[in-house]
């Protein structure tokens, strides 16, 4: 019996044994998806990869997973302080397309790159613009419970009504109040946030709707609270996102749901840490960010980036360099080649001891780097070749490197080289070692390497 699954919960700041809320074993998982005003960069995808491994780990432990991911296609303003324009409107102006067109364009690009990384589709992919009714109803319930006030530009959440506001981020509310700036505007408290923003007077937005408070659009945070409740209920198992969501977005999701339903929305709050480039957070606002497509353009397999992310724990920042990606590609290629060289036997079973050790590392707060080391041991160990293959195939259910699906590129071997290889194979079979060595030398002179395998041999260019 291996270790139980333990996960780090940022709400309690503790490592806790995971037990599903549903006695039937179905896990509710909500992950914050992309804001589709631009392409996603590889830093965003590091978080999505962590969440994919989490989902696979939950299944490894025998749970069914109902995974909901949102698409933010309205309401995310350029400032977390609810100022500036909507990122969708800004993206529309930049591209010359409508806000609706860029939402469709960047959503499809996101999904395509997600599949390049072998990230599984969520059970439900929900768009904010398809759930305006749910968001309006959620705001109305918060209002009825006395947590809102009106300003000239919208309906705001009054954080002073919640003594425990900001617990997730351990916010220093008194310090924030003391440092209150003069440009607070009509907000009563620095931490108050918009639930509904009014369309500017005399200006028609591309994305706006009628509401009980006036024509406008929802704030950024309300969409996740409303859609999470719509598909998972007001109290579910796990909510995930990037570490940048802790202090504002996820803090405000919790506040909204506490005001409406009296829960903190999710039993576990988990966050993936940043990908750094030149020791700085990768961000679209900085310009020059890298997409998955950028890696492909540079000649890298997108799964090499997945492999690179597997080498770092999700709660530690990972520094991206091209040398690190090249090393990851080499590691991935060696694992693929080694796996492919092992014979497949229908009756071969995965090695139980290695599977348990892999699960123990995985269940220690998703310690995938150590789990990956077990996978290499499975490949290189002294167990029968077919067992090694079956074991690694089992472990890849979590690693997601697509080892079974991969096939080596066909290499055209000249007839003369093939004849040398066949002659060397025959010499080895006859235990004519000196002749076999001589023929290997001839192959090397011709620019080829011959690798002896359990099922024969393989040829590759030097």
KANORGI-V913989 format. One record per helix or strand. SS is the DSSP state (H for helix, E for strand). FROM is the first residue (numbers start at 1). TO is the last residue. If there is no record, write none. Layout:
<<SS | FROM | TO> <SS | FROM | TO>>
//
This chain:
<<E | 6 | 9> <E | 14 | 17> <E | 26 | 31> <E | 35 | 35> <H | 42 | 60> <E | 64 | 72> <E | 77 | 77> <E | 86 | 86> <H | 87 | 95> <H | 99 | 116> <E | 124 | 127> <H | 128 | 144> <E | 148 | 151> <E | 154 | 157> <H | 159 | 161> <H | 173 | 178> <H | 182 | 184> <E | 193 | 198> <E | 209 | 209> <E | 216 | 218> <H | 220 | 232> <E | 235 | 242> <H | 243 | 261> <E | 265 | 272> <E | 275 | 277> <E | 280 | 281> <H | 284 | 286> <H | 292 | 297> <H | 302 | 310> <E | 318 | 320> <H | 322 | 341> <H | 352 | 362> <E | 364 | 364> <H | 368 | 380> <H | 385 | 399> <H | 415 | 429> <H | 433 | 445> <E | 448 | 453> <E | 456 | 461>>
//
